Every structure is written in structure tokens, then in C-alpha cells.
Amino acid sequence: MSELLSKLQNSQKVKLLLSLNNIVEKYPDQDTESLTKEALRHLLENASTSISDDEILQGLTKKIYLNKNINTFIKRKVEQSNSAKPKIKCRRRNKELSAQEKRALHIRRRRPEEVSYSDAITLWQHWCAYVERMEWHQDRDGFNAQLNRADMNGVLLNIIRAKNPSHVGMKGVVVMDRKCTFTIVTEKSGTKIIPKAGCVFEIFWTKPDEKKIQLFGKYFCIRPEERATRRVRLIMVPIL
């Protein structure tokens, strides 16, 4: 093997280094001995010279290299390939998953039109439990202020008055509360988007006396996150 290596010209040495570079990038997880054997075999096969694995291994144990720094060269290439790999960062606590992580975990937000009426009724039952846990004020002003700050997602409502006659009598569960609209899921008509302005709603929750409250939609034309902090207008004129 030493005779074969001694016959290599400088141009062949350069080819060996280039071949070794490609092999290191292709197989970054292999050890130095395997990479060097593969590079020698690749070069000698291209030169139409046959050499066995035993001869390659023997030459490696005797440290017969084309270049004195070839071992350092291999280690440096392996370190460069490892450093190029993306590092896994530790996530901070209470941080929302990124879009890429949600796709990897097959997590996505359900659209309102994908929610069935049975699921909406279950959501309404949770809303009823949420309302019953609230300590309601006995006076009118305190009660109105609490109702204004309550979460309307999951409320079961009935439209008793509306500018659009086709909306009157429609009953469903709110699955999305926006600034100017309620997205409700009805039992027969599926998902509907109802404008708040121009409508009077009737909401109910499960209690022994089946309480019902009327809401004037135009006074709820506020973003839900702002409604919890904005000052409530207590004097409401019931005008459509």
C-alpha cells in the first residue's frame, strides 16, 4: 500500500482531498477511519487500481497518509458539519407553540363551520356552569356591569327582534364573539353570522326558574377584550 501511495501525484492528492471532503459532508456521523478508507477506495477505483480492505486498514494502522494533517482535516470537516445542524432550543415555560410545532403535532384551531350543534350544546353547558360560579350583584347597576364583562362565547341566545326578518326566531349557541357580529351554530341551519346592531337577543342559562335576559346588540358592538375593561353605559335606550 505504501508503494501505491508513494506513486500518487500531487494532482491525485488534491483529488483525494476533494473526494474526502464530499464523503465527510455526505456521511458526517461516520468515524475517521471509515471516512478515510472510503476516500482512498474512491480515488483508487477511479484510477483503475484495486485494493483490499485489509491493505487499507493496514495502511491506516501504520498512519500512512497522503498528507500529515489529513486526520486533522477530517475532524475539522466533521465538526463543521455537526455545527451546521440546527440546535434544539429549550423552550421557556408558558410560551405558546409556534406554527411549525403545531403542524408537527397536528394541532389546529377548529373553524366555526366545523363545530356541530351537539358540541355547541356542550359548550353552552360549560358556559352555564361558568355563569353560576359568578357572584351576581343584587342591584341593577352591578348586575349590568357584570353581564357586560361576561364572556359571551358559549351563550345560548334567541333573536326576538331584528332589522332582517329572516333572523327573527333564530336560536343557537355563540361560538365566536367579534366586535360587530355573533357567529352562532343552530340546530337546523348550521353556522350563521348575525350582526349585533339592529338585533335584540334573549339569553338563558340552566337554573330552576330558567332565567331569561334581553340584550340589545348595539350596546355590545365592542371587542370582547375591550368590553371587560371599558366603562359600562348603564342607561340603555331600547331603540333598534
C-alpha positions as CSV (number, residue, x, y, z in Angstrom):
1,M,0.0,0.0,0.0
2,S,2.9,2.4,0.8
3,E,4.1,1.8,-2.8
4,L,0.8,2.8,-4.2
5,L,0.6,5.9,-2.1
6,S,4.0,7.0,-3.0
7,K,3.2,6.8,-6.7
8,L,0.3,9.2,-6.3
9,Q,1.0,12.6,-7.9
10,N,0.1,15.9,-6.4
11,S,-3.0,16.2,-8.6
12,Q,-4.2,12.9,-7.3
13,K,-3.6,14.0,-3.8
14,V,-5.8,17.0,-4.4
15,K,-8.5,14.7,-5.9
16,L,-8.3,12.6,-2.8
17,L,-8.8,15.6,-0.5
18,L,-11.8,16.7,-2.6
19,S,-13.2,13.2,-2.6
20,L,-12.7,13.1,1.2
21,N,-14.4,16.4,1.6
22,N,-17.5,15.2,-0.3
23,I,-17.6,11.9,1.7
24,V,-17.4,13.8,5.0
25,E,-20.3,16.0,4.1
26,K,-22.3,13.0,2.9
27,Y,-21.6,10.8,5.9
28,P,-21.0,13.2,8.9
29,D,-21.7,10.5,11.5
30,Q,-19.1,8.0,10.5
31,D,-15.7,7.8,12.2
32,T,-12.4,9.0,10.8
33,E,-11.2,5.5,9.8
34,S,-14.3,4.7,7.8
35,L,-14.2,8.1,6.0
36,T,-10.5,7.8,5.1
37,K,-11.0,4.2,3.8
38,E,-13.9,5.3,1.7
39,A,-11.9,8.3,0.2
40,L,-8.9,6.0,-0.7
41,R,-11.1,3.4,-2.3
42,H,-13.0,6.1,-4.3
43,L,-9.7,7.6,-5.6
44,L,-8.1,4.2,-6.4
45,E,-11.2,2.8,-8.1
46,N,-11.2,5.9,-10.4
47,A,-7.6,5.2,-11.1
48,S,-8.4,1.6,-12.2
49,T,-6.4,0.2,-9.3
50,S,-7.7,-2.5,-7.0
51,I,-7.0,-2.5,-3.3
52,S,-8.5,-4.7,-0.5
53,D,-9.9,-3.6,2.8
54,D,-7.1,-5.3,4.7
55,E,-4.5,-3.3,2.8
56,I,-6.4,-0.1,3.6
57,L,-6.7,-1.0,7.2
58,Q,-3.0,-1.9,7.4
59,G,-2.0,1.4,5.9
60,L,-4.2,3.2,8.3
61,T,-2.8,1.5,11.4
62,K,0.7,2.4,10.2
63,K,-0.5,6.1,9.8
64,I,0.4,6.2,6.1
65,Y,-1.4,9.3,4.9
66,L,-1.1,11.4,1.8
67,N,-0.9,14.4,4.0
68,K,0.3,14.7,7.6
69,N,-2.7,16.8,8.5
70,I,-5.3,14.6,6.9
71,N,-6.6,13.4,10.2
72,T,-7.0,16.9,11.4
73,F,-8.7,17.8,8.2
74,I,-11.3,15.0,8.7
75,K,-12.0,16.0,12.2
76,R,-12.4,19.7,11.2
77,K,-14.9,18.7,8.5
78,V,-16.9,16.6,10.8
79,E,-17.1,19.4,13.4
80,Q,-18.2,21.8,10.7
81,S,-20.9,19.5,9.6
82,N,-22.1,19.0,13.1
83,S,-22.1,22.7,13.9
84,A,-24.2,23.3,10.8
85,K,-27.0,21.1,12.2
86,P,-29.9,23.1,13.8
87,K,-29.6,23.1,17.6
88,I,-32.7,22.3,19.7
89,K,-33.5,25.3,21.8
90,C,-35.0,24.9,25.2
91,R,-38.5,26.5,25.3
92,R,-39.5,28.9,28.0
93,R,-42.4,28.0,30.3
94,N,-45.9,29.2,29.4
95,K,-44.8,30.0,25.8
96,E,-47.3,29.3,23.0
97,L,-46.3,26.7,20.4
98,S,-45.1,28.0,17.1
99,A,-46.9,27.3,13.9
100,Q,-44.3,24.8,12.9
101,E,-44.7,22.9,16.2
102,K,-48.4,22.9,15.8
103,R,-48.2,21.4,12.3
104,A,-45.8,18.7,13.6
105,L,-48.2,17.8,16.4
106,H,-51.3,18.0,14.1
107,I,-52.8,20.8,16.2
108,R,-55.1,23.3,14.6
109,R,-57.9,25.5,15.6
110,R,-61.3,24.3,14.6
111,R,-63.3,26.7,12.3
112,P,-66.8,27.7,13.4
113,E,-68.4,25.9,10.5
114,E,-66.7,22.7,11.7
115,V,-68.5,22.8,15.1
116,S,-71.5,20.6,15.3
117,Y,-74.7,21.5,17.3
118,S,-74.1,18.8,19.8
119,D,-70.6,20.2,20.5
120,A,-72.1,23.7,20.8
121,I,-74.6,22.5,23.4
122,T,-71.8,21.0,25.4
123,L,-70.1,24.4,25.2
124,W,-73.3,26.1,26.4
125,Q,-73.4,23.7,29.4
126,H,-69.9,24.8,30.4
127,W,-71.0,28.4,30.0
128,C,-73.9,27.8,32.3
129,A,-71.5,26.4,34.9
130,Y,-69.3,29.5,34.4
131,V,-72.2,31.9,35.0
132,E,-73.4,30.1,38.1
133,R,-70.0,30.4,39.7
134,M,-70.2,34.2,39.3
135,E,-71.3,36.2,42.3
136,W,-74.1,38.3,40.8
137,H,-74.9,41.7,42.4
138,Q,-78.5,42.1,43.5
139,D,-78.8,45.7,42.4
140,R,-79.4,46.5,38.7
141,D,-76.3,48.6,38.1
142,G,-73.9,46.0,39.4
143,F,-75.7,43.2,37.6
144,N,-75.5,45.1,34.3
145,A,-71.8,45.7,34.8
146,Q,-71.1,42.1,35.4
147,L,-73.2,40.9,32.5
148,N,-71.3,43.4,30.2
149,R,-67.9,41.9,31.3
150,A,-69.1,38.2,31.0
151,D,-67.7,36.0,28.2
152,M,-70.3,35.5,25.5
153,N,-68.7,32.5,23.8
154,G,-70.9,29.6,24.6
155,V,-74.1,31.5,25.4
156,L,-77.4,30.2,24.0
157,L,-79.4,33.0,22.5
158,N,-82.6,33.6,20.7
159,I,-83.2,36.5,18.3
160,I,-86.5,38.1,19.2
161,R,-86.2,41.3,17.2
162,A,-84.1,42.2,14.1
163,K,-84.0,44.5,11.2
164,N,-83.6,41.5,9.0
165,P,-86.9,39.5,9.3
166,S,-85.2,36.2,8.4
167,H,-83.1,36.4,11.6
168,V,-86.1,36.6,13.9
169,G,-86.7,33.4,15.8
170,M,-83.3,32.0,15.1
171,K,-81.8,30.2,18.1
172,G,-78.2,29.0,18.5
173,V,-75.0,28.8,20.5
174,V,-72.4,31.5,20.1
175,V,-69.1,30.0,19.0
176,M,-67.3,33.3,18.1
177,D,-67.8,36.7,19.5
178,R,-66.4,39.6,17.4
179,K,-66.8,43.3,17.6
180,C,-69.9,43.6,15.4
181,T,-71.1,40.0,14.9
182,F,-72.0,36.8,16.7
183,T,-71.2,33.5,15.0
184,I,-73.8,31.0,16.1
185,V,-74.4,27.3,15.5
186,T,-78.1,26.5,15.0
187,E,-79.7,23.0,15.1
188,K,-81.1,23.1,11.6
189,S,-79.4,25.9,9.6
190,G,-75.8,25.2,10.6
191,T,-73.5,28.2,11.2
192,K,-74.8,31.7,10.9
193,I,-73.2,35.1,11.3
194,I,-75.6,37.6,13.0
195,P,-74.9,41.3,13.2
196,K,-75.2,42.7,16.7
197,A,-76.5,46.2,15.7
198,G,-80.2,46.1,15.0
199,C,-81.0,42.9,17.0
200,V,-82.4,42.2,20.4
201,F,-81.2,38.9,21.9
202,E,-82.7,36.7,24.6
203,I,-80.2,34.6,26.5
204,F,-80.9,31.9,29.1
205,W,-79.0,29.6,31.4
206,T,-80.0,26.4,33.2
207,K,-81.5,27.3,36.6
208,P,-84.6,26.1,38.3
209,D,-86.6,29.1,37.1
210,E,-85.0,29.2,33.6
211,K,-84.0,32.9,33.8
212,K,-84.1,34.9,30.6
213,I,-82.4,38.2,29.9
214,Q,-82.7,40.5,26.9
215,L,-79.7,42.1,25.4
216,F,-79.6,45.0,22.9
217,G,-76.9,44.1,20.4
218,K,-75.9,47.7,19.5
219,Y,-74.5,48.1,23.1
220,F,-72.3,45.1,22.7
221,C,-70.6,46.3,19.5
222,I,-67.2,46.3,21.3
223,R,-64.3,43.9,21.1
224,P,-64.6,41.2,23.8
225,E,-61.2,42.0,25.2
226,E,-62.2,45.7,25.5
227,R,-65.6,45.1,26.9
228,A,-64.2,43.7,30.1
229,T,-62.3,46.9,30.9
230,R,-64.4,49.6,29.3
231,R,-66.8,51.6,31.4
232,V,-70.4,50.4,31.1
233,R,-73.2,52.6,29.8
234,L,-75.9,51.8,32.3
235,I,-78.7,53.9,30.8
236,M,-79.7,52.0,27.6
237,V,-82.4,53.1,25.4
238,P,-84.1,50.1,23.7
239,I,-84.1,51.6,20.1
240,L,-83.3,49.3,17.1
